Amino acid sequence: MLYPVDVYVDRGDLMHLRIEQGCPQCGGPVELTETDRLLTCSFCGTRNYLQGNGPFRYVLPMAKPPEAASVLLAPYLRFKGTIYLVSERGLSHRVVDTTQAAAQVAGLPPSLGVRPQAMRLRRIDAGSGASYLPRQIKAGAILAKAAAVGRLTVRTGGQLFHRAYIGESLSYIYLPLLHKRQGVFDGVTGLPLAPPEQAGKTSLRGRPFQEAWQVRFLPTLCPQCGAGLHGSTDCQVMVCTHCHTTWSLVREGLAAVDWRFVPGTGATRLYLPFWRIRARIPTLAISSFADFVERTNQPFLPRPQWGERGMSFWVPAIKLRPKVFLQASRQATLAQWRLNPVSGRIQQLFYPVTLPETEARQAIKIILAAAATAGARLIFPALPEVRTADVSSQLVYLPCVDKGHDWVQPETGIAVGKNVLRLGRSI
């Protein structure tokens, strides 16, 4: 088959997309990956944060400039991330990387296969003069296909309690099509896709470039003191080492992030970031940490003071392999009574935040399922009705010590392999 339905499934070495981007200041060429949000130009030295409305949009390069043919761009939705499924069979997960056709055109391949990874993409822009075919398939249906690609579906007669997409990267990739008198052709390979009589059965009417698709460039200056912000290319939170504040990108610009850290010792060599999400769950009568321990049927009794401790869910603020992500979330959430964050100053040992707070909130039901020792009987059936109340979040850095191949967090016992931490940047 020329176009496989999925590219990679359940692998830790997923390949990034490579995108050609011009510097907004000097026009110099910059190569980015799909997870990069920070553009640093090696020619003029400017740094800008990329901001867009919804998923970013890219186009595959054409083999040669079109002659007497109209160029149509057919949309594909690219999903790369972790899918979690809670069913009567338990909690399962898988890393999925796939592209699915989002338009209904005769002869259109169902997937782009490995071409997005093998080629350098470019951002779409108003100057191309191409027409864009509208998305005719709902994003929810495409995500359901991604779950099917990862075999994360419920068997016939089974029960689906919850499905979550966490840490996903969504983007649109356009395949150039050439509409000629002889039919529709693949603009990348030049191969025919549909003859005239078959192509006429579907609408090939496109629309022009939409202003809302335009990527904006935001200067990386601290809104509080005006100093330059720091962060890795794929960071979701930037830090100011001058006034010791942290900032995340929102639709309106940069928003302050409340942050704390747990003091380390002389053995501390790294601080891993976690989202501390405070929330009540009325459906399960969980308002305190003691409630959580009781409802999830932990093999220890809650201490009296835990009834006064509001419930917090601790989620790694970094992308990790799903098994490690669940273990770290569960251990930090159950050991939260040992953690006492304080305010302080930004340190060089702080690991960059690569998972946004909005994604971390989606992990609450998954943490409930992972922590429940009697999940199938009590927690799992309640997940569809679970809603959070009084939600607030805080970024907390936890100290880790170097144990050879692992980073170990002493208070919680969390161990994250150095190789796992590195590979997490590619999920």
C-alpha positions in Angstrom: 0.0 0.0 0.0 1.5 3.3 -1.0 0.0 5.3 1.9 0.0 3.5 5.2 -2.8 4.5 7.6 -0.5 5.2 10.5 3.2 6.0 10.8 4.4 5.0 14.2 2.5 3.3 17.1 3.8 3.0 20.7 7.4 4.0 20.0 9.6 6.3 22.0 11.6 7.5 19.0 8.9 9.3 17.1 10.3 11.7 14.5 9.5 15.4 14.6 8.2 17.3 11.7 10.8 19.8 10.3 9.4 23.2 9.4 11.1 25.9 7.3 10.3 29.3 8.9 11.6 32.7 8.0 12.7 35.1 10.8 10.1 37.8 11.2 12.9 40.3 11.8 15.5 39.7 9.1 13.9 37.0 6.9 16.7 34.6 7.6 15.9 30.9 7.3 15.2 29.0 10.5 14.4 25.3 10.9 12.0 24.4 13.6 10.3 21.2 14.8 6.6 20.8 15.4 7.0 21.2 19.2 9.1 24.3 19.0 7.3 27.4 20.3 10.4 29.6 20.6 12.1 30.9 17.4 15.7 32.0 17.8 17.3 33.5 14.7 21.0 32.6 14.3 21.4 35.6 11.9 20.0 38.6 13.9 19.7 36.9 17.3 16.0 37.8 17.9 13.8 35.5 19.9 10.1 35.3 19.4 7.3 33.1 20.8 5.0 31.6 18.2 1.4 32.2 18.7 -1.6 30.9 16.7 -5.3 30.4 16.7 -5.7 26.7 17.0 -3.4 24.1 15.4 -0.5 25.2 13.3 -0.9 24.6 9.5 1.8 23.3 7.2 2.1 22.2 3.5 4.2 19.5 1.8 6.6 20.8 -0.8 5.6 20.4 -4.5 7.9 18.5 -6.8 8.0 21.4 -9.3 6.1 24.6 -9.9 2.6 24.0 -11.4 2.0 24.8 -15.0 -1.5 25.2 -16.4 -3.2 23.7 -13.4 -5.0 25.0 -10.3 -3.4 24.1 -7.0 -5.7 22.8 -4.3 -4.5 22.0 -0.8 -6.2 19.1 0.9 -6.1 19.1 4.7 -4.9 16.2 6.9 -5.1 16.3 10.7 -1.9 15.2 12.3 -2.1 13.7 15.8 0.9 12.7 17.9 0.6 12.0 21.5 -0.6 9.6 24.2 -4.1 8.2 24.3 -5.4 6.7 27.6 -8.4 4.4 27.8 -10.3 3.3 30.9 -12.7 0.4 30.3 -13.9 -2.6 32.2 -10.6 -4.3 31.3 -8.6 -1.7 33.1 -6.4 1.3 32.2 -4.5 1.1 28.9 -2.4 3.6 27.0 -0.4 4.0 23.8 1.7 6.6 22.0 0.2 7.2 18.6 1.5 9.1 15.6 -0.8 9.4 12.6 -2.2 11.6 9.9 -5.8 11.3 8.7 -7.5 12.8 5.7 -9.9 15.6 6.8 -11.5 16.1 3.3 -13.5 13.8 1.1 -11.9 13.9 -2.3 -12.0 11.0 -4.8 -8.7 9.1 -4.8 -7.3 11.1 -1.8 -4.9 8.9 0.3 -6.3 8.1 3.8 -3.0 9.0 5.3 0.2 10.9 4.4 2.4 8.0 5.6 6.0 8.9 6.4 6.1 11.9 4.0 5.6 14.6 6.7 8.6 13.2 8.6 10.8 12.7 5.5 10.3 16.2 4.0 10.8 19.7 5.2 7.4 21.4 5.5 6.6 25.1 5.4 3.9 27.1 6.9 1.0 28.1 4.8 0.8 31.8 3.9 -1.4 34.1 2.0 1.1 34.7 -0.8 0.9 31.2 -2.3 -2.3 31.9 -4.1 -3.5 28.3 -3.6 -7.1 27.3 -2.7 -7.7 25.4 0.5 -10.2 22.6 0.6 -12.4 22.8 3.7 -12.3 20.2 6.4 -15.3 18.0 5.9 -14.7 15.4 8.6 -15.1 16.4 12.3 -11.9 16.5 14.4 -13.6 14.2 16.9 -14.1 11.5 14.3 -10.4 11.8 13.2 -9.3 11.5 16.9 -11.5 8.4 17.2 -9.6 7.0 14.2 -6.3 7.7 15.9 -7.6 5.7 18.9 -8.5 2.9 16.6 -5.0 3.0 15.0 -3.6 2.6 18.5 -6.0 -0.2 19.2 -7.5 1.8 22.1 -11.1 0.9 21.5 -13.6 -1.0 23.5 -14.5 -4.6 22.5 -18.0 -5.4 21.5 -20.2 -5.4 24.6 -17.6 -3.7 26.7 -17.8 -0.4 28.6 -15.9 2.7 27.9 -15.6 4.8 31.1 -13.1 7.4 29.9 -10.7 8.2 27.1 -8.1 11.0 27.3 -5.7 12.6 24.8 -2.8 14.0 26.9 0.3 15.8 25.6 -0.9 15.6 22.1 0.4 17.7 19.2 -2.3 18.6 16.7 -1.6 20.2 13.4 -2.9 20.4 9.9 -0.8 19.3 7.0 -1.9 20.1 3.5 -1.2 17.9 0.5 -1.0 19.8 -2.8 -3.3 18.6 -5.5 -3.2 19.6 -9.2 -6.6 19.8 -10.8 -6.1 19.3 -14.6 -8.3 18.3 -17.4 -6.9 14.8 -17.2 -8.1 14.6 -13.5 -6.6 15.1 -10.1 -2.9 14.6 -9.4 -0.7 14.4 -6.4 1.3 17.6 -6.3 4.3 16.0 -4.5 4.8 12.9 -6.6 2.9 13.8 -9.8 1.0 10.6 -9.6 -2.7 10.5 -10.7 -5.2 10.2 -7.9 -8.5 10.3 -9.8 -9.6 10.5 -13.4 -12.0 13.3 -14.5 -15.2 11.3 -14.3 -14.3 10.1 -10.7 -13.0 13.5 -9.6 -16.2 15.2 -10.7 -18.2 13.2 -8.1 -16.7 15.3 -5.2 -16.5 19.1 -4.7 -13.1 20.5 -5.5 -14.0 24.1 -4.6 -11.5 25.6 -2.2 -11.4 28.9 -0.3 -8.6 31.4 0.1 -6.2 31.7 2.9 -7.9 32.7 6.2 -6.4 35.5 8.3 -7.0 33.5 11.5 -4.5 30.9 10.2 -1.7 33.4 10.3 1.0 32.7 12.9 1.9 35.7 15.1 5.3 36.4 16.7 5.4 37.5 20.3 8.6 39.2 21.7 10.0 37.3 24.6 10.1 40.1 27.1 9.0 39.8 30.7 5.7 41.7 31.1 6.6 42.6 34.7 10.2 44.0 34.4 10.9 44.0 30.6 14.0 41.7 30.8 14.4 38.9 28.3 12.6 35.7 29.1 14.5 32.3 29.0 13.3 28.9 27.9 14.1 26.0 25.7 12.6 25.9 22.1 9.9 23.5 23.2 9.0 25.1 26.5 5.4 25.9 27.5 6.5 28.2 30.4 9.2 30.8 30.1 11.1 32.2 33.1 12.5 35.6 34.0 15.8 35.3 36.0 15.6 39.1 36.7 12.4 39.3 38.7 12.0 35.5 39.2 8.6 35.1 37.6 7.3 32.5 35.2 5.0 33.1 32.1 2.9 30.9 29.9 1.5 31.7 26.5 -2.3 32.3 26.2 -4.5 33.7 23.5 -4.1 37.2 24.8 -0.3 37.0 25.2 1.7 36.0 28.2 0.1 35.1 31.5 1.8 34.9 34.9 2.2 31.4 36.4 2.1 30.9 40.1 5.2 28.8 41.0 6.9 27.3 44.0 9.6 24.8 44.6 10.5 22.2 47.3 13.9 23.0 48.7 16.6 20.5 47.9 19.8 19.5 49.5 23.5 19.5 48.6 22.8 16.3 46.6 20.1 18.0 44.4 21.2 18.0 40.7 17.9 18.7 39.0 14.4 20.0 39.7 11.5 18.4 37.7 8.4 20.5 37.3 4.9 19.3 38.3 1.5 20.9 38.0 -0.2 20.9 41.4 -3.9 21.1 40.5 -6.2 21.7 43.5 -9.8 20.5 42.9 -12.8 19.1 44.5 -14.7 16.2 43.0 -18.3 16.4 44.3 -19.5 13.3 42.4 -17.1 11.2 44.5 -17.3 13.4 47.6 -13.6 14.2 47.4 -12.7 17.5 49.0 -9.6 16.6 51.0 -6.6 14.4 50.7 -8.2 12.1 53.3 -11.3 11.7 51.1 -9.1 10.7 48.2 -7.2 8.1 50.3 -10.6 6.6 51.4 -12.4 6.7 48.0 -9.5 5.1 46.2 -9.1 2.4 48.9 -5.5 2.9 49.6 -3.7 0.3 51.8 -3.1 2.8 54.6 -5.3 4.9 56.9 -5.5 8.6 56.4 -3.9 10.7 59.2 -6.2 13.1 61.1 -4.6 16.2 59.7 -5.2 15.0 56.1 -8.9 15.9 56.5 -7.9 19.5 56.6 -5.6 19.3 53.6 -7.4 20.2 50.4 -7.1 17.7 47.6 -4.4 18.2 45.0 -3.6 16.2 41.9 0.1 16.3 41.0 0.9 15.9 37.3 4.3 16.0 35.7 4.7 19.2 33.7 6.8 17.3 31.2 6.0 14.8 28.5 6.9 11.3 29.5 6.2 7.8 28.3 2.7 6.9 29.5 3.7 4.2 32.0 6.3 6.6 33.6 3.8 9.5 33.4 1.2 7.5 35.3 3.6 6.2 37.9 5.0 9.7 38.6 1.5 11.2 38.8 0.3 8.5 41.2 3.3 8.6 43.5 3.4 12.4 43.7 -0.3 12.6 44.4 -0.2 9.9 47.1 2.9 11.4 48.7 1.7 15.0 48.5 1.6 15.2 52.3 5.4 15.0 52.3 5.8 18.0 50.0 5.9 21.6 51.3 6.5 24.0 48.5 7.9 27.5 49.2 8.5 30.6 47.1 12.0 31.3 45.9 14.3 32.3 43.0 14.6 30.8 39.6 17.5 28.3 39.4 19.5 26.9 36.5 18.6 23.4 37.7 14.9 23.9 36.8 14.0 21.5 34.0 11.8 23.1 31.2 8.0 22.7 31.3 6.9 20.9 28.2 3.3 19.9 29.2 0.9 22.9 29.5 -1.4 23.2 32.4 -4.5 22.7 30.3 -3.2 19.2 29.3 -2.4 18.4 33.0 -6.0 19.1 34.0 -7.1 16.4 31.5 -5.1 13.9 33.5 -7.2 14.1 36.7 -9.6 11.3 35.7 -6.6 9.2 34.6 -4.9 9.7 38.0 -8.1 8.7 39.8 -8.2 5.5 37.7 -4.5 4.8 38.2 -4.7 5.3 42.0 -7.9 3.3 42.6 -7.1 -0.1 44.0 -10.7 -1.1 43.7 -11.2 0.9 40.5 -13.4 -1.3 38.5 -15.9 -1.6 41.3 -16.0 2.0 42.6 -14.1 4.6 40.7 -14.3 3.5 37.0 -18.1 3.5 36.7 -18.2 7.0 38.2 -15.6 8.5 35.7 -18.2 9.6 33.1 -19.9 11.8 35.7 -16.8 13.2 37.3 -16.6 17.0 37.2 -14.1 19.2 39.0 -14.9 22.2 41.2 -12.9 25.0 42.7 -10.0 24.3 40.4 -6.7 26.2 40.8 -3.2 25.3 39.7 0.4 26.0 40.7 3.7 25.0 39.1 6.0 23.2 41.6 9.6 22.1 41.0 10.6 19.0 42.9 14.3 18.3 43.7 15.9 15.2 42.3 19.2 13.4 42.9 21.4 11.7 40.4 21.3 7.9 40.7 23.3 6.9 37.6 20.7 6.0 35.0 17.8 7.7 36.9 16.7 10.9 38.4 15.1 10.1 41.8 12.8 12.4 43.8 13.6 11.5 47.5 10.2 12.5 49.1 8.0 10.7 46.7 10.3 7.9 45.5 9.7 8.9 41.9 12.3 7.6 39.5 12.6 8.9 36.0 15.2 7.3 33.7 17.5 9.9 32.0 16.8 8.3 28.7 13.1 8.4 29.3 13.3 12.0 30.1 15.2 12.7 26.9 12.8 10.7 24.7 9.9 12.4 26.3 10.8 15.5 24.3 9.9 13.7 21.1 6.4 12.6 22.1 
